[in-house]
């Protein structure tokens, strides 16, 4: 079992340590951001989750706080410490408000904050060209999170269709494999946004041949899906446009 909060602790500490190298450095993986902006964003996320869990929000979520305009590095450290204290003290099975349609527990936020932290740790490291590897176990879970929870399926208000194209995403050396079938959806959301043929993927358990495959170290594949790295360490076979589509849908799904 992955100790998600230990990863949060390590990556939050690493973000702060790298930030000391310079707050004004631009973050190449988040155009328009500096390291200071990265600290503000991540600190706001930490504060928000600490409030949800600490105050027991179940049916809705509170509004996020604003980051300070000065002293953001110290403030970031305070928010990381506070959130970890709150999450550590909570029972992970406790019902709580989340955006997941299937997991409404504190454990969801423990997992989500581990992945939030490692991706933003990469952001800070990329800003100062000091990138370190993503833990393989956390990386594999990160692949599962983004593929299963964030970028597959279609909204319940939309009509969807599926094609005959399948891509497999796999851990190298006989690890886990995820099969995704290309599809799309059309409809109007409850907010009034209209989609026509919006690309998506569906988890696939068929025996059909794949059109493309990506297999690599799980930490590197996770970073690629989040736009924080490439596929230089991975083996890529088949339809290059389909591989690019996975990355585009992942980007649209994660913001």
TORKOL-4160 file (C-alpha; in steps of 0.2 Angstrom, whole numbers, padded with zeros to 4 digits, m for minus):
255
<pt num="1" X="0000" Y="0000" Z="0000"/>
<pt num="2" X="0006" Y="0017" Z="m0004"/>
<pt num="3" X="0009" Y="0029" Z="0010"/>
<pt num="4" X="0002" Y="0044" Z="0001"/>
<pt num="5" X="0005" Y="0057" Z="0015"/>
<pt num="6" X="0023" Y="0052" Z="0016"/>
<pt num="7" X="0025" Y="0057" Z="m0002"/>
<pt num="8" X="0016" Y="0073" Z="0001"/>
<pt num="9" X="0028" Y="0077" Z="0015"/>
<pt num="10" X="0043" Y="0073" Z="0004"/>
<pt num="11" X="0037" Y="0083" Z="m0011"/>
<pt num="12" X="0031" Y="0098" Z="m0002"/>
<pt num="13" X="0048" Y="0099" Z="0007"/>
<pt num="14" X="0056" Y="0097" Z="m0010"/>
<pt num="15" X="0045" Y="0111" Z="m0018"/>
<pt num="16" X="0050" Y="0123" Z="m0004"/>
<pt num="17" X="0069" Y="0118" Z="m0005"/>
<pt num="18" X="0069" Y="0121" Z="m0024"/>
<pt num="19" X="0059" Y="0137" Z="m0022"/>
<pt num="20" X="0074" Y="0144" Z="m0012"/>
<pt num="21" X="0084" Y="0144" Z="m0028"/>
<pt num="22" X="0073" Y="0158" Z="m0034"/>
<pt num="23" X="0055" Y="0163" Z="m0034"/>
<pt num="24" X="0055" Y="0173" Z="m0050"/>
<pt num="25" X="0061" Y="0159" Z="m0061"/>
<pt num="26" X="0048" Y="0155" Z="m0074"/>
<pt num="27" X="0040" Y="0138" Z="m0074"/>
<pt num="28" X="0041" Y="0130" Z="m0092"/>
<pt num="29" X="0027" Y="0117" Z="m0088"/>
<pt num="30" X="0015" Y="0131" Z="m0083"/>
<pt num="31" X="0017" Y="0145" Z="m0095"/>
<pt num="32" X="0015" Y="0162" Z="m0087"/>
<pt num="33" X="0019" Y="0156" Z="m0070"/>
<pt num="34" X="0034" Y="0159" Z="m0059"/>
<pt num="35" X="0039" Y="0148" Z="m0045"/>
<pt num="36" X="0031" Y="0161" Z="m0033"/>
<pt num="37" X="0015" Y="0158" Z="m0043"/>
<pt num="38" X="0017" Y="0139" Z="m0041"/>
<pt num="39" X="0019" Y="0141" Z="m0022"/>
<pt num="40" X="0004" Y="0152" Z="m0021"/>
<pt num="41" X="m0007" Y="0139" Z="m0031"/>
<pt num="42" X="m0001" Y="0124" Z="m0022"/>
<pt num="43" X="m0003" Y="0133" Z="m0005"/>
<pt num="44" X="m0021" Y="0137" Z="m0009"/>
<pt num="45" X="m0025" Y="0119" Z="m0014"/>
<pt num="46" X="m0017" Y="0113" Z="0002"/>
<pt num="47" X="m0027" Y="0126" Z="0013"/>
<pt num="48" X="m0043" Y="0121" Z="0004"/>
<pt num="49" X="m0041" Y="0103" Z="0007"/>
<pt num="50" X="m0037" Y="0106" Z="0025"/>
<pt num="51" X="m0053" Y="0116" Z="0027"/>
<pt num="52" X="m0064" Y="0102" Z="0019"/>
<pt num="53" X="m0057" Y="0089" Z="0030"/>
<pt num="54" X="m0054" Y="0099" Z="0046"/>
<pt num="55" X="m0071" Y="0106" Z="0046"/>
<pt num="56" X="m0080" Y="0091" Z="0040"/>
<pt num="57" X="m0088" Y="0098" Z="0023"/>
<pt num="58" X="m0098" Y="0084" Z="0016"/>
<pt num="59" X="m0112" Y="0090" Z="0004"/>
<pt num="60" X="m0102" Y="0105" Z="m0003"/>
<pt num="61" X="m0085" Y="0113" Z="m0003"/>
<pt num="62" X="m0079" Y="0129" Z="0004"/>
<pt num="63" X="m0072" Y="0143" Z="m0006"/>
<pt num="64" X="m0053" Y="0144" Z="m0008"/>
<pt num="65" X="m0043" Y="0156" Z="0002"/>
<pt num="66" X="m0032" Y="0169" Z="m0006"/>
<pt num="67" X="m0013" Y="0167" Z="m0006"/>
<pt num="68" X="m0003" Y="0182" Z="0002"/>
<pt num="69" X="0006" Y="0194" Z="m0009"/>
<pt num="70" X="0022" Y="0193" Z="0002"/>
<pt num="71" X="0030" Y="0179" Z="0011"/>
<pt num="72" X="0023" Y="0166" Z="0000"/>
<pt num="73" X="0037" Y="0153" Z="0003"/>
<pt num="74" X="0034" Y="0153" Z="0022"/>
<pt num="75" X="0015" Y="0153" Z="0020"/>
<pt num="76" X="0017" Y="0138" Z="0008"/>
<pt num="77" X="0026" Y="0128" Z="0021"/>
<pt num="78" X="0013" Y="0133" Z="0034"/>
<pt num="79" X="m0001" Y="0126" Z="0023"/>
<pt num="80" X="0008" Y="0110" Z="0019"/>
<pt num="81" X="0011" Y="0107" Z="0038"/>
<pt num="82" X="m0007" Y="0111" Z="0042"/>
<pt num="83" X="m0014" Y="0100" Z="0029"/>
<pt num="84" X="m0003" Y="0086" Z="0033"/>
<pt num="85" X="m0008" Y="0087" Z="0051"/>
<pt num="86" X="m0026" Y="0087" Z="0047"/>
<pt num="87" X="m0026" Y="0073" Z="0035"/>
<pt num="88" X="m0015" Y="0062" Z="0046"/>
<pt num="89" X="m0027" Y="0065" Z="0061"/>
<pt num="90" X="m0042" Y="0060" Z="0050"/>
<pt num="91" X="m0049" Y="0042" Z="0047"/>
<pt num="92" X="m0047" Y="0040" Z="0028"/>
<pt num="93" X="m0064" Y="0031" Z="0027"/>
<pt num="94" X="m0073" Y="0046" Z="0034"/>
<pt num="95" X="m0086" Y="0053" Z="0022"/>
<pt num="96" X="m0081" Y="0070" Z="0015"/>
<pt num="97" X="m0084" Y="0081" Z="0000"/>
<pt num="98" X="m0074" Y="0077" Z="m0016"/>
<pt num="99" X="m0076" Y="0079" Z="m0034"/>
<pt num="100" X="m0075" Y="0061" Z="m0038"/>
<pt num="101" X="m0092" Y="0052" Z="m0043"/>
<pt num="102" X="m0087" Y="0036" Z="m0034"/>
<pt num="103" X="m0075" Y="0041" Z="m0019"/>
<pt num="104" X="m0082" Y="0053" Z="m0006"/>
<pt num="105" X="m0069" Y="0049" Z="0008"/>
<pt num="106" X="m0054" Y="0058" Z="0016"/>
<pt num="107" X="m0044" Y="0044" Z="0008"/>
<pt num="108" X="m0048" Y="0052" Z="m0009"/>
<pt num="109" X="m0039" Y="0068" Z="m0004"/>
<pt num="110" X="m0024" Y="0059" Z="0003"/>
<pt num="111" X="m0021" Y="0051" Z="m0014"/>
<pt num="112" X="m0025" Y="0067" Z="m0024"/>
<pt num="113" X="m0014" Y="0078" Z="m0014"/>
<pt num="114" X="0001" Y="0065" Z="m0016"/>
<pt num="115" X="m0001" Y="0067" Z="m0035"/>
<pt num="116" X="m0004" Y="0086" Z="m0034"/>
<pt num="117" X="0012" Y="0087" Z="m0024"/>
<pt num="118" X="0023" Y="0077" Z="m0035"/>
<pt num="119" X="0017" Y="0086" Z="m0051"/>
<pt num="120" X="0020" Y="0103" Z="m0044"/>
<pt num="121" X="0037" Y="0097" Z="m0037"/>
<pt num="122" X="0041" Y="0093" Z="m0055"/>
<pt num="123" X="0036" Y="0110" Z="m0060"/>
<pt num="124" X="0047" Y="0118" Z="m0047"/>
<pt num="125" X="0062" Y="0107" Z="m0052"/>
<pt num="126" X="0059" Y="0111" Z="m0071"/>
<pt num="127" X="0060" Y="0129" Z="m0067"/>
<pt num="128" X="0077" Y="0127" Z="m0060"/>
<pt num="129" X="0083" Y="0112" Z="m0071"/>
<pt num="130" X="0085" Y="0100" Z="m0056"/>
<pt num="131" X="0072" Y="0087" Z="m0060"/>
<pt num="132" X="0072" Y="0071" Z="m0049"/>
<pt num="133" X="0063" Y="0055" Z="m0053"/>
<pt num="134" X="0045" Y="0051" Z="m0048"/>
<pt num="135" X="0044" Y="0036" Z="m0037"/>
<pt num="136" X="0039" Y="0021" Z="m0047"/>
<pt num="137" X="0024" Y="0015" Z="m0036"/>
<pt num="138" X="0017" Y="0033" Z="m0035"/>
<pt num="139" X="0020" Y="0035" Z="m0053"/>
<pt num="140" X="0010" Y="0019" Z="m0057"/>
<pt num="141" X="m0004" Y="0025" Z="m0046"/>
<pt num="142" X="m0003" Y="0042" Z="m0054"/>
<pt num="143" X="m0006" Y="0034" Z="m0071"/>
<pt num="144" X="m0021" Y="0025" Z="m0065"/>
<pt num="145" X="m0028" Y="0041" Z="m0057"/>
<pt num="146" X="m0027" Y="0051" Z="m0073"/>
<pt num="147" X="m0033" Y="0037" Z="m0085"/>
<pt num="148" X="m0047" Y="0030" Z="m0074"/>
<pt num="149" X="m0053" Y="0045" Z="m0065"/>
<pt num="150" X="m0049" Y="0060" Z="m0075"/>
<pt num="151" X="m0049" Y="0056" Z="m0094"/>
<pt num="152" X="m0060" Y="0041" Z="m0098"/>
<pt num="153" X="m0078" Y="0040" Z="m0101"/>
<pt num="154" X="m0091" Y="0052" Z="m0105"/>
<pt num="155" X="m0103" Y="0064" Z="m0095"/>
<pt num="156" X="m0120" Y="0056" Z="m0091"/>
<pt num="157" X="m0129" Y="0070" Z="m0100"/>
<pt num="158" X="m0120" Y="0067" Z="m0117"/>
<pt num="159" X="m0121" Y="0054" Z="m0131"/>
<pt num="160" X="m0105" Y="0045" Z="m0135"/>
<pt num="161" X="m0098" Y="0033" Z="m0148"/>
<pt num="162" X="m0083" Y="0022" Z="m0149"/>
<pt num="163" X="m0071" Y="0018" Z="m0163"/>
<pt num="164" X="m0060" Y="0003" Z="m0167"/>
<pt num="165" X="m0044" Y="0012" Z="m0162"/>
<pt num="166" X="m0036" Y="0006" Z="m0145"/>
<pt num="167" X="m0020" Y="0012" Z="m0137"/>
<pt num="168" X="m0011" Y="0003" Z="m0122"/>
<pt num="169" X="m0002" Y="0012" Z="m0109"/>
<pt num="170" X="0009" Y="0001" Z="m0099"/>
<pt num="171" X="0023" Y="0001" Z="m0085"/>
<pt num="172" X="0039" Y="m0006" Z="m0093"/>
<pt num="173" X="0045" Y="m0023" Z="m0088"/>
<pt num="174" X="0029" Y="m0032" Z="m0086"/>
<pt num="175" X="0020" Y="m0020" Z="m0075"/>
<pt num="176" X="0002" Y="m0015" Z="m0076"/>
<pt num="177" X="m0007" Y="m0011" Z="m0093"/>
<pt num="178" X="m0021" Y="0001" Z="m0096"/>
<pt num="179" X="m0031" Y="m0001" Z="m0113"/>
<pt num="180" X="m0040" Y="0014" Z="m0119"/>
<pt num="181" X="m0053" Y="0014" Z="m0134"/>
<pt num="182" X="m0054" Y="0030" Z="m0143"/>
<pt num="183" X="m0071" Y="0038" Z="m0143"/>
<pt num="184" X="m0081" Y="0055" Z="m0142"/>
<pt num="185" X="m0096" Y="0063" Z="m0135"/>
<pt num="186" X="m0109" Y="0076" Z="m0140"/>
<pt num="187" X="m0121" Y="0086" Z="m0129"/>
<pt num="188" X="m0125" Y="0101" Z="m0119"/>
<pt num="189" X="m0119" Y="0102" Z="m0101"/>
<pt num="190" X="m0129" Y="0108" Z="m0086"/>
<pt num="191" X="m0120" Y="0124" Z="m0087"/>
<pt num="192" X="m0125" Y="0126" Z="m0105"/>
<pt num="193" X="m0108" Y="0122" Z="m0113"/>
<pt num="194" X="m0111" Y="0113" Z="m0130"/>
<pt num="195" X="m0099" Y="0099" Z="m0136"/>
<pt num="196" X="m0099" Y="0091" Z="m0153"/>
<pt num="197" X="m0088" Y="0076" Z="m0156"/>
<pt num="198" X="m0077" Y="0080" Z="m0141"/>
<pt num="199" X="m0063" Y="0066" Z="m0140"/>
<pt num="200" X="m0062" Y="0055" Z="m0125"/>
<pt num="201" X="m0056" Y="0037" Z="m0121"/>
<pt num="202" X="m0065" Y="0022" Z="m0114"/>
<pt num="203" X="m0057" Y="0009" Z="m0103"/>
<pt num="204" X="m0056" Y="m0007" Z="m0114"/>
<pt num="205" X="m0055" Y="m0025" Z="m0109"/>
<pt num="206" X="m0057" Y="m0033" Z="m0126"/>
<pt num="207" X="m0045" Y="m0044" Z="m0135"/>
<pt num="208" X="m0044" Y="m0032" Z="m0150"/>
<pt num="209" X="m0027" Y="m0027" Z="m0158"/>
<pt num="210" X="m0020" Y="m0010" Z="m0152"/>
<pt num="211" X="m0016" Y="0004" Z="m0164"/>
<pt num="212" X="m0003" Y="0011" Z="m0153"/>
<pt num="213" X="0006" Y="0007" Z="m0137"/>
<pt num="214" X="0017" Y="0017" Z="m0124"/>
<pt num="215" X="0027" Y="0007" Z="m0111"/>
<pt num="216" X="0040" Y="0015" Z="m0100"/>
<pt num="217" X="0045" Y="0018" Z="m0082"/>
<pt num="218" X="0029" Y="0023" Z="m0073"/>
<pt num="219" X="0035" Y="0039" Z="m0065"/>
<pt num="220" X="0040" Y="0045" Z="m0083"/>
<pt num="221" X="0024" Y="0040" Z="m0091"/>
<pt num="222" X="0014" Y="0049" Z="m0077"/>
<pt num="223" X="0025" Y="0064" Z="m0079"/>
<pt num="224" X="0021" Y="0063" Z="m0098"/>
<pt num="225" X="0003" Y="0062" Z="m0096"/>
<pt num="226" X="0003" Y="0078" Z="m0085"/>
<pt num="227" X="0014" Y="0087" Z="m0098"/>
<pt num="228" X="0029" Y="0087" Z="m0087"/>
<pt num="229" X="0041" Y="0076" Z="m0097"/>
<pt num="230" X="0042" Y="0067" Z="m0114"/>
<pt num="231" X="0044" Y="0049" Z="m0119"/>
<pt num="232" X="0062" Y="0047" Z="m0121"/>
<pt num="233" X="0063" Y="0033" Z="m0109"/>
<pt num="234" X="0048" Y="0024" Z="m0116"/>
<pt num="235" X="0045" Y="0012" Z="m0130"/>
<pt num="236" X="0032" Y="0020" Z="m0142"/>
<pt num="237" X="0024" Y="0009" Z="m0156"/>
<pt num="238" X="0011" Y="0012" Z="m0169"/>
<pt num="239" X="0000" Y="0027" Z="m0173"/>
<pt num="240" X="0009" Y="0043" Z="m0167"/>
<pt num="241" X="m0006" Y="0054" Z="m0169"/>
<pt num="242" X="m0016" Y="0042" Z="m0157"/>
<pt num="243" X="m0001" Y="0044" Z="m0144"/>
<pt num="244" X="m0003" Y="0063" Z="m0147"/>
<pt num="245" X="m0022" Y="0062" Z="m0144"/>
<pt num="246" X="m0019" Y="0054" Z="m0127"/>
<pt num="247" X="m0008" Y="0068" Z="m0122"/>
<pt num="248" X="m0020" Y="0081" Z="m0128"/>
<pt num="249" X="m0035" Y="0073" Z="m0119"/>
<pt num="250" X="m0025" Y="0072" Z="m0103"/>
<pt num="251" X="m0021" Y="0090" Z="m0104"/>
<pt num="252" X="m0039" Y="0095" Z="m0107"/>
<pt num="253" X="m0044" Y="0084" Z="m0092"/>
<pt num="254" X="m0032" Y="0091" Z="m0080"/>
<pt num="255" X="m0032" Y="0109" Z="m0084"/>
